[in-house]
Amino acid sequence: MTGFKSGASDDDPLGSNTEDDGDSNDTPAMSDSEVSAQGGEDVGGTPTTSSLPWIYARNGITDGRARTVQLHLQQSTLDEEQAALRDVDIDESVNKADLREAAYLVGLANLDAVADQLREWGYDAE
């Protein structure tokens, strides 16, 4: 059970499918083959020709990110995200896209915690 109606996320009559995270980048996303041909980054975001960390070797937040996915988030989640952007223990500013991807990867590595959250939302309810 997913809780979504068929087609509920497919169309957006108000045109609000794009999120303005303040992380805009006018550079169009490149395919994996274009990135490889330019000696850029692999899909995982690791520079392939530079010893610099990924955030310094890339030209923008879309470099090394082959696909954009849309997240529909609860207001409470957005509030936690804003707090995390302020409170994350990093000595420099972190943009939303990087915070979200890092949190997503950490979540995928900790599926027991993800399952606990899903149960809190009502999954596995009897």
DOFISE-65528 format. One record per atom (N, C-alpha, C, O): x, y, z; atom name. Coordinates in Angstrom, 1 decimal, padded with zeros to 4 digits. Layout:
N
{{X Y Z} 'CA'}
...
//
This chain:
126
{{000.8 -001.2 000.0} 'N'}
{{000.0 000.0 000.0} 'CA'}
{{000.9 001.2 000.0} 'C'}
{{001.7 001.4 000.9} 'O'}
{{000.7 002.1 -001.0} 'N'}
{{001.5 003.3 -001.1} 'CA'}
{{000.9 004.5 -000.6} 'C'}
{{001.5 005.5 -000.2} 'O'}
{{-000.5 004.6 -000.6} 'N'}
{{-001.2 005.7 -000.1} 'CA'}
{{-001.3 006.8 -001.2} 'C'}
{{-001.8 007.9 -000.9} 'O'}
{{-000.9 006.5 -002.4} 'N'}
{{-001.0 007.5 -003.5} 'CA'}
{{-002.1 007.1 -004.5} 'C'}
{{-002.2 005.9 -004.8} 'O'}
{{-002.8 008.0 -005.0} 'N'}
{{-003.8 007.7 -006.0} 'CA'}
{{-003.1 007.6 -007.4} 'C'}
{{-002.0 008.3 -007.6} 'O'}
{{-003.6 006.8 -008.2} 'N'}
{{-003.0 006.7 -009.6} 'CA'}
{{-003.0 008.0 -010.3} 'C'}
{{-004.0 008.7 -010.3} 'O'}
{{-001.8 008.4 -010.7} 'N'}
{{-001.7 009.7 -011.5} 'CA'}
{{-001.6 010.9 -010.6} 'C'}
{{-001.5 012.0 -011.1} 'O'}
{{-001.6 010.8 -009.3} 'N'}
{{-001.7 011.9 -008.4} 'CA'}
{{-000.4 012.7 -008.5} 'C'}
{{-000.4 014.0 -008.3} 'O'}
{{000.7 012.1 -008.8} 'N'}
{{002.0 012.8 -008.8} 'CA'}
{{002.4 013.1 -010.3} 'C'}
{{003.5 013.7 -010.5} 'O'}
{{001.6 012.6 -011.2} 'N'}
{{002.1 012.8 -012.6} 'CA'}
{{001.9 014.2 -013.2} 'C'}
{{002.8 014.6 -013.9} 'O'}
{{000.8 014.8 -012.9} 'N'}
{{000.5 016.1 -013.5} 'CA'}
{{000.4 017.2 -012.4} 'C'}
{{-000.1 016.9 -011.3} 'O'}
{{000.9 018.4 -012.7} 'N'}
{{000.8 019.5 -011.8} 'CA'}
{{000.2 020.6 -012.6} 'C'}
{{000.9 021.4 -013.2} 'O'}
{{-001.2 020.8 -012.4} 'N'}
{{-001.8 021.9 -013.2} 'CA'}
{{-001.4 023.3 -012.9} 'C'}
{{-001.5 024.2 -013.7} 'O'}
{{-000.8 023.5 -011.7} 'N'}
{{-000.3 024.8 -011.3} 'CA'}
{{001.1 025.1 -011.8} 'C'}
{{001.6 026.2 -011.6} 'O'}
{{001.8 024.1 -012.3} 'N'}
{{003.2 024.2 -012.8} 'CA'}
{{004.2 024.4 -011.7} 'C'}
{{005.2 025.0 -011.8} 'O'}
{{003.8 023.8 -010.5} 'N'}
{{004.7 024.0 -009.4} 'CA'}
{{005.6 022.7 -009.2} 'C'}
{{006.1 022.5 -008.1} 'O'}
{{005.9 022.0 -010.2} 'N'}
{{006.7 020.8 -010.1} 'CA'}
{{008.2 021.1 -009.8} 'C'}
{{008.9 020.3 -009.3} 'O'}
{{008.6 022.3 -010.1} 'N'}
{{010.0 022.6 -009.9} 'CA'}
{{010.1 023.3 -008.6} 'C'}
{{009.4 024.2 -008.2} 'O'}
{{011.1 022.9 -007.9} 'N'}
{{011.4 023.5 -006.6} 'CA'}
{{012.5 024.6 -006.7} 'C'}
{{013.5 024.4 -007.4} 'O'}
{{012.3 025.7 -006.1} 'N'}
{{013.3 026.7 -006.1} 'CA'}
{{014.0 026.7 -004.8} 'C'}
{{013.5 027.2 -003.8} 'O'}
{{015.1 026.0 -004.8} 'N'}
{{015.9 025.8 -003.5} 'CA'}
{{016.9 026.9 -003.3} 'C'}
{{017.7 026.8 -002.3} 'O'}
{{016.9 027.9 -004.2} 'N'}
{{018.0 028.9 -004.0} 'CA'}
{{019.3 028.3 -004.5} 'C'}
{{020.4 028.9 -004.3} 'O'}
{{019.3 027.1 -005.1} 'N'}
{{020.5 026.5 -005.6} 'CA'}
{{020.5 026.4 -007.1} 'C'}
{{021.0 025.5 -007.7} 'O'}
{{020.0 027.4 -007.7} 'N'}
{{019.8 027.4 -009.2} 'CA'}
{{021.2 027.4 -009.9} 'C'}
{{022.1 027.9 -009.4} 'O'}
{{021.2 026.7 -011.0} 'N'}
{{022.4 026.7 -011.8} 'CA'}
{{021.9 026.7 -013.3} 'C'}
{{021.1 025.8 -013.7} 'O'}
{{022.4 027.6 -014.1} 'N'}
{{022.0 027.8 -015.4} 'CA'}
{{022.6 026.8 -016.4} 'C'}
{{022.2 026.7 -017.5} 'O'}
{{023.6 026.0 -015.9} 'N'}
{{024.3 025.0 -016.7} 'CA'}
{{023.4 023.8 -016.9} 'C'}
{{022.9 023.2 -015.8} 'O'}
{{023.0 023.4 -018.1} 'N'}
{{022.2 022.2 -018.3} 'CA'}
{{022.9 021.0 -017.8} 'C'}
{{024.1 020.8 -017.9} 'O'}
{{022.1 020.0 -017.3} 'N'}
{{022.7 018.7 -016.8} 'CA'}
{{023.2 018.0 -018.0} 'C'}
{{022.6 018.0 -019.1} 'O'}
{{024.3 017.3 -017.8} 'N'}
{{024.9 016.5 -018.9} 'CA'}
{{024.6 015.0 -018.6} 'C'}
{{024.4 014.6 -017.5} 'O'}
{{024.6 014.3 -019.7} 'N'}
{{024.4 012.8 -019.6} 'CA'}
{{025.7 012.2 -019.0} 'C'}
{{026.8 012.9 -019.0} 'O'}
{{025.7 011.0 -018.6} 'N'}
{{026.9 010.3 -018.1} 'CA'}
{{028.0 010.3 -019.1} 'C'}
{{029.1 010.4 -018.8} 'O'}
{{027.6 010.0 -020.4} 'N'}
{{028.6 009.9 -021.4} 'CA'}
{{029.3 011.3 -021.7} 'C'}
{{030.5 011.4 -021.9} 'O'}
{{028.5 012.4 -021.6} 'N'}
{{029.1 013.7 -021.8} 'CA'}
{{030.0 014.1 -020.6} 'C'}
{{031.1 014.6 -020.8} 'O'}
{{029.6 013.7 -019.4} 'N'}
{{030.5 013.9 -018.3} 'CA'}
{{031.8 013.1 -018.4} 'C'}
{{032.9 013.7 -018.2} 'O'}
{{031.7 011.9 -018.8} 'N'}
{{032.9 011.0 -019.0} 'CA'}
{{033.8 011.6 -020.1} 'C'}
{{035.0 011.6 -020.0} 'O'}
{{033.2 012.1 -021.2} 'N'}
{{033.9 012.6 -022.3} 'CA'}
{{034.7 013.9 -021.9} 'C'}
{{035.7 014.1 -022.5} 'O'}
{{034.1 014.6 -021.0} 'N'}
{{034.8 015.8 -020.5} 'CA'}
{{035.8 015.6 -019.4} 'C'}
{{036.4 016.5 -018.9} 'O'}
{{035.9 014.3 -019.0} 'N'}
{{036.8 014.0 -017.9} 'CA'}
{{036.4 014.6 -016.6} 'C'}
{{037.2 015.0 -015.7} 'O'}
{{035.1 014.6 -016.4} 'N'}
{{034.5 015.2 -015.2} 'CA'}
{{034.3 014.3 -014.1} 'C'}
{{035.3 013.6 -013.7} 'O'}
{{033.1 014.1 -013.6} 'N'}
{{032.8 013.3 -012.5} 'CA'}
{{032.0 012.1 -012.9} 'C'}
{{031.3 012.1 -013.9} 'O'}
{{032.2 011.0 -012.1} 'N'}
{{031.3 009.9 -012.4} 'CA'}
{{030.0 010.1 -011.7} 'C'}
{{029.8 011.1 -011.1} 'O'}
{{029.0 009.2 -012.0} 'N'}
{{027.7 009.4 -011.5} 'CA'}
{{027.6 009.5 -010.0} 'C'}
{{026.7 010.2 -009.5} 'O'}
{{028.5 008.9 -009.2} 'N'}
{{028.5 008.9 -007.8} 'CA'}
{{029.0 010.3 -007.3} 'C'}
{{028.9 010.5 -006.1} 'O'}
{{029.5 011.1 -008.1} 'N'}
{{029.9 012.4 -007.7} 'CA'}
{{031.4 012.5 -007.4} 'C'}
{{031.8 013.6 -006.9} 'O'}
{{032.1 011.5 -007.6} 'N'}
{{033.5 011.5 -007.3} 'CA'}
{{034.3 012.0 -008.5} 'C'}
{{034.1 011.5 -009.6} 'O'}
{{035.1 013.0 -008.3} 'N'}
{{035.9 013.5 -009.4} 'CA'}
{{036.8 012.4 -010.0} 'C'}
{{037.4 011.6 -009.3} 'O'}
{{036.8 012.4 -011.4} 'N'}
{{037.6 011.3 -012.0} 'CA'}
{{039.0 011.8 -012.4} 'C'}
{{039.9 011.0 -012.6} 'O'}
{{039.2 013.1 -012.5} 'N'}
{{040.5 013.6 -013.0} 'CA'}
{{041.1 014.6 -012.0} 'C'}
{{042.1 015.3 -012.3} 'O'}
{{040.5 014.8 -010.8} 'N'}
{{041.0 015.8 -009.9} 'CA'}
{{041.1 015.2 -008.5} 'C'}
{{040.4 014.2 -008.1} 'O'}
{{042.1 015.7 -007.8} 'N'}
{{042.2 015.2 -006.4} 'CA'}
{{041.4 016.1 -005.4} 'C'}
{{041.4 015.9 -004.2} 'O'}
{{040.7 017.1 -006.0} 'N'}
{{039.8 017.9 -005.2} 'CA'}
{{038.6 017.2 -004.7} 'C'}
{{038.1 016.3 -005.4} 'O'}
{{038.1 017.5 -003.5} 'N'}
{{036.8 016.9 -003.1} 'CA'}
{{035.7 017.4 -004.1} 'C'}
{{035.8 018.4 -004.8} 'O'}
{{034.6 016.6 -004.2} 'N'}
{{033.6 016.8 -005.2} 'CA'}
{{033.0 018.2 -005.2} 'C'}
{{032.7 018.7 -006.2} 'O'}
{{032.8 018.8 -004.0} 'N'}
{{032.2 020.1 -004.0} 'CA'}
{{033.0 021.2 -004.6} 'C'}
{{032.5 022.2 -005.0} 'O'}
{{034.3 020.9 -004.7} 'N'}
{{035.2 021.9 -005.3} 'CA'}
{{035.6 021.6 -006.8} 'C'}
{{035.9 022.5 -007.5} 'O'}
{{035.5 020.3 -007.1} 'N'}
{{035.8 019.9 -008.5} 'CA'}
{{034.6 020.1 -009.4} 'C'}
{{034.8 020.2 -010.7} 'O'}
{{033.4 020.3 -008.9} 'N'}
{{032.3 020.4 -009.8} 'CA'}
{{032.0 021.9 -010.1} 'C'}
{{032.5 022.8 -009.4} 'O'}
{{031.3 022.1 -011.2} 'N'}
{{031.0 023.4 -011.7} 'CA'}
{{029.7 024.0 -011.1} 'C'}
{{029.5 025.2 -011.0} 'O'}
{{028.8 023.1 -010.6} 'N'}
{{027.6 023.5 -010.0} 'CA'}
{{026.9 022.3 -009.3} 'C'}
{{027.5 021.2 -009.4} 'O'}
{{025.8 022.5 -008.6} 'N'}
{{025.2 021.4 -007.9} 'CA'}
{{024.7 020.2 -008.7} 'C'}
{{024.5 019.1 -008.2} 'O'}
{{024.5 020.4 -010.0} 'N'}
{{024.0 019.4 -010.8} 'CA'}
{{025.1 018.5 -011.4} 'C'}
{{024.8 017.4 -011.9} 'O'}
{{026.3 018.9 -011.4} 'N'}
{{027.4 018.1 -011.9} 'CA'}
{{027.5 016.8 -011.1} 'C'}
{{027.6 016.8 -009.8} 'O'}
{{027.6 015.7 -011.8} 'N'}
{{027.7 014.4 -011.2} 'CA'}
{{026.4 013.9 -010.7} 'C'}
{{026.3 012.7 -010.2} 'O'}
{{025.3 014.6 -010.9} 'N'}
{{024.0 014.1 -010.6} 'CA'}
{{023.2 013.9 -011.9} 'C'}
{{022.8 014.9 -012.5} 'O'}
{{023.1 012.7 -012.3} 'N'}
{{022.6 012.4 -013.6} 'CA'}
{{021.1 012.6 -013.7} 'C'}
{{020.5 012.7 -014.8} 'O'}
{{020.4 012.6 -012.6} 'N'}
{{018.9 012.7 -012.6} 'CA'}
{{018.4 013.6 -011.5} 'C'}
{{018.9 013.6 -010.4} 'O'}
{{017.3 014.3 -011.9} 'N'}
{{016.6 015.1 -010.9} 'CA'}
{{015.4 014.4 -010.5} 'C'}
{{014.6 014.0 -011.4} 'O'}
{{015.1 014.3 -009.2} 'N'}
{{013.9 013.7 -008.8} 'CA'}
{{013.1 014.7 -007.9} 'C'}
{{013.7 015.5 -007.3} 'O'}
{{011.8 014.6 -007.9} 'N'}
{{011.0 015.5 -007.2} 'CA'}
{{010.6 014.9 -005.9} 'C'}
{{010.2 013.7 -005.8} 'O'}
{{010.7 015.7 -004.8} 'N'}
{{010.2 015.2 -003.5} 'CA'}
{{009.0 016.1 -003.1} 'C'}
{{009.1 017.3 -003.1} 'O'}
{{008.0 015.5 -002.7} 'N'}
{{006.8 016.2 -002.1} 'CA'}
{{007.0 016.0 -000.6} 'C'}
{{006.8 014.9 -000.1} 'O'}
{{007.3 017.1 000.2} 'N'}
{{007.7 016.9 001.6} 'CA'}
{{006.6 017.6 002.5} 'C'}
{{006.0 018.6 002.1} 'O'}
{{006.4 017.0 003.6} 'N'}
{{005.5 017.5 004.6} 'CA'}
{{006.2 018.8 005.2} 'C'}
{{007.4 019.0 005.2} 'O'}
{{005.4 019.7 005.7} 'N'}
{{005.9 021.0 006.2} 'CA'}
{{006.9 020.7 007.4} 'C'}
{{007.9 021.4 007.5} 'O'}
{{006.6 019.7 008.2} 'N'}
{{007.4 019.4 009.3} 'CA'}
{{008.8 018.9 008.9} 'C'}
{{009.8 019.2 009.5} 'O'}
{{008.9 018.2 007.7} 'N'}
{{010.1 017.8 007.1} 'CA'}
{{010.9 019.0 006.6} 'C'}
{{012.1 019.1 006.8} 'O'}
{{010.2 019.9 006.0} 'N'}
{{010.9 021.1 005.5} 'CA'}
{{011.5 021.9 006.7} 'C'}
{{012.5 022.5 006.6} 'O'}
{{010.7 022.0 007.8} 'N'}
{{011.2 022.7 008.9} 'CA'}
{{012.5 022.0 009.5} 'C'}
{{013.4 022.7 009.9} 'O'}
{{012.5 020.7 009.5} 'N'}
{{013.6 020.0 010.0} 'CA'}
{{014.8 020.2 009.1} 'C'}
{{016.0 020.3 009.5} 'O'}
{{014.5 020.3 007.8} 'N'}
{{015.6 020.5 006.8} 'CA'}
{{016.2 021.9 007.0} 'C'}
{{017.5 022.0 007.0} 'O'}
{{015.4 022.9 007.3} 'N'}
{{016.0 024.2 007.5} 'CA'}
{{016.8 024.2 008.8} 'C'}
{{017.9 024.9 008.8} 'O'}
{{016.4 023.6 009.8} 'N'}
{{017.2 023.5 011.1} 'CA'}
{{018.5 022.7 010.8} 'C'}
{{019.5 023.1 011.3} 'O'}
{{018.4 021.7 010.0} 'N'}
{{019.6 020.9 009.7} 'CA'}
{{020.6 021.7 008.9} 'C'}
{{021.8 021.6 009.1} 'O'}
{{020.1 022.5 008.0} 'N'}
{{021.0 023.4 007.2} 'CA'}
{{021.8 024.4 008.1} 'C'}
{{023.0 024.7 007.9} 'O'}
{{021.1 024.8 009.2} 'N'}
{{021.8 025.7 010.1} 'CA'}
{{022.7 025.0 011.1} 'C'}
{{023.8 025.5 011.5} 'O'}
{{022.3 023.8 011.5} 'N'}
{{022.9 023.1 012.6} 'CA'}
{{023.9 022.0 012.2} 'C'}
{{024.6 021.4 013.1} 'O'}
{{024.0 021.6 010.9} 'N'}
{{024.9 020.5 010.5} 'CA'}
{{026.3 020.9 010.9} 'C'}
{{026.7 022.0 010.7} 'O'}
{{027.0 019.9 011.5} 'N'}
{{028.4 020.2 012.0} 'CA'}
{{029.4 020.2 010.9} 'C'}
{{030.3 019.3 010.9} 'O'}
{{029.3 021.2 010.0} 'N'}
{{030.2 021.4 008.9} 'CA'}
{{030.7 022.8 009.0} 'C'}
{{029.8 023.7 009.3} 'O'}
{{031.9 023.1 008.7} 'N'}
{{032.5 024.5 008.9} 'CA'}
{{032.2 025.4 007.7} 'C'}
{{032.6 026.5 007.8} 'O'}
{{031.4 025.0 006.8} 'N'}
{{031.0 025.9 005.7} 'CA'}
{{029.5 025.7 005.4} 'C'}
{{028.9 024.7 005.8} 'O'}
{{029.0 026.6 004.5} 'N'}
{{027.6 026.5 004.2} 'CA'}
{{027.3 025.2 003.3} 'C'}
{{028.1 024.9 002.4} 'O'}
{{026.2 024.6 003.6} 'N'}
{{025.8 023.4 002.9} 'CA'}
{{024.6 023.7 002.1} 'C'}
{{023.6 024.3 002.7} 'O'}
{{024.5 023.4 000.8} 'N'}
{{023.3 023.7 000.1} 'CA'}
{{022.3 022.6 000.2} 'C'}
{{022.6 021.4 000.6} 'O'}
{{021.0 022.9 000.0} 'N'}
{{019.9 021.9 000.2} 'CA'}
{{020.1 020.6 -000.6} 'C'}
{{019.9 019.5 -000.1} 'O'}
{{020.5 020.7 -001.9} 'N'}
{{020.7 019.5 -002.7} 'CA'}
{{021.7 018.6 -002.1} 'C'}
{{021.5 017.4 -002.0} 'O'}
{{022.8 019.1 -001.6} 'N'}
{{023.8 018.2 -001.0} 'CA'}
{{023.3 017.7 000.4} 'C'}
{{023.6 016.5 000.6} 'O'}
{{022.7 018.5 001.2} 'N'}
{{022.1 018.0 002.4} 'CA'}
{{021.1 016.9 002.2} 'C'}
{{021.1 015.8 002.8} 'O'}
{{020.2 017.1 001.2} 'N'}
{{019.2 016.1 000.9} 'CA'}
{{019.8 014.8 000.4} 'C'}
{{019.4 013.7 000.9} 'O'}
{{020.8 014.9 -000.5} 'N'}
{{021.4 013.7 -001.0} 'CA'}
{{022.2 012.9 000.1} 'C'}
{{022.1 011.7 000.2} 'O'}
{{022.9 013.7 000.9} 'N'}
{{023.6 013.0 002.0} 'CA'}
{{022.6 012.3 003.0} 'C'}
{{022.9 011.2 003.4} 'O'}
{{021.5 013.0 003.3} 'N'}
{{020.5 012.5 004.2} 'CA'}
{{019.9 011.2 003.6} 'C'}
{{019.6 010.2 004.3} 'O'}
{{019.6 011.3 002.3} 'N'}
{{019.1 010.2 001.6} 'CA'}
{{020.0 008.9 001.6} 'C'}
{{019.5 007.8 001.9} 'O'}
{{021.3 009.2 001.4} 'N'}
{{022.2 008.1 001.4} 'CA'}
{{022.4 007.5 002.8} 'C'}
{{022.4 006.3 003.0} 'O'}
{{022.4 008.4 003.8} 'N'}
{{022.5 007.9 005.2} 'CA'}
{{021.2 007.1 005.6} 'C'}
{{021.3 006.0 006.2} 'O'}
{{020.1 007.5 005.1} 'N'}
{{018.8 006.8 005.3} 'CA'}
{{018.9 005.4 004.7} 'C'}
{{018.5 004.4 005.3} 'O'}
{{019.4 005.4 003.5} 'N'}
{{019.4 004.1 002.8} 'CA'}
{{020.4 003.1 003.4} 'C'}
{{020.3 001.9 003.3} 'O'}
{{021.4 003.7 004.1} 'N'}
{{022.4 002.8 004.8} 'CA'}
{{021.8 002.4 006.2} 'C'}
{{022.4 001.6 006.9} 'O'}
{{020.7 003.0 006.6} 'N'}
{{020.1 002.7 007.9} 'CA'}
{{018.6 002.4 007.8} 'C'}
{{017.8 003.2 008.3} 'O'}
{{018.4 001.3 007.1} 'N'}
{{017.0 001.0 006.8} 'CA'}
{{016.1 000.6 008.0} 'C'}
{{014.9 000.8 007.9} 'O'}
{{016.7 000.2 009.1} 'N'}
{{015.9 000.0 010.3} 'CA'}
{{015.3 001.3 010.8} 'C'}
{{014.1 001.3 011.2} 'O'}
{{016.0 002.4 010.8} 'N'}
{{015.5 003.7 011.2} 'CA'}
{{014.4 004.1 010.2} 'C'}
{{013.4 004.7 010.6} 'O'}
{{014.6 003.8 008.9} 'N'}
{{013.6 004.2 007.9} 'CA'}
{{012.4 003.4 008.2} 'C'}
{{011.3 004.0 008.1} 'O'}
{{012.5 002.1 008.5} 'N'}
{{011.3 001.3 008.7} 'CA'}
{{010.6 001.8 010.0} 'C'}
{{009.4 001.8 010.0} 'O'}
{{011.3 002.2 011.0} 'N'}
{{010.7 002.8 012.2} 'CA'}
{{009.9 004.0 011.8} 'C'}
{{008.8 004.2 012.4} 'O'}
{{010.4 004.9 011.0} 'N'}
{{009.7 006.1 010.6} 'CA'}
{{008.4 005.7 009.8} 'C'}
{{007.3 006.3 010.0} 'O'}
{{008.5 004.8 008.9} 'N'}
{{007.4 004.3 008.1} 'CA'}
{{006.3 003.7 009.0} 'C'}
{{005.1 004.0 008.8} 'O'}
{{006.7 003.0 010.1} 'N'}
{{005.7 002.4 011.0} 'CA'}
{{005.1 003.6 011.8} 'C'}
{{003.9 003.5 012.1} 'O'}
{{005.8 004.6 012.1} 'N'}
{{005.2 005.8 012.8} 'CA'}
{{004.2 006.4 012.0} 'C'}
{{003.2 007.0 012.5} 'O'}
{{004.3 006.4 010.6} 'N'}
{{003.4 007.0 009.7} 'CA'}
{{002.2 006.0 009.5} 'C'}
{{001.2 006.4 008.9} 'O'}
{{002.3 004.8 010.0} 'N'}
{{001.1 003.9 009.9} 'CA'}
{{001.3 002.7 009.0} 'C'}
{{000.4 001.8 008.9} 'O'}
{{002.5 002.5 008.4} 'N'}
{{002.8 001.3 007.7} 'CA'}
{{002.9 000.1 008.7} 'C'}
{{003.3 000.4 009.9} 'O'}
{{002.5 -001.1 008.3} 'N'}
{{002.5 -002.3 009.1} 'CA'}
{{001.5 -002.2 010.3} 'C'}
{{001.5 -003.0 011.2} 'O'}
{{000.6 -001.2 010.2} 'N'}
{{-000.5 -001.1 011.3} 'CA'}
{{-001.4 -002.3 011.1} 'C'}
{{-001.8 -002.7 010.0} 'O'}
{{-001.8 -002.8 012.3} 'N'}
{{-002.7 -003.9 012.2} 'CA'}
{{-004.1 -003.5 012.8} 'C'}
{{-005.0 -004.3 012.9} 'O'}
//
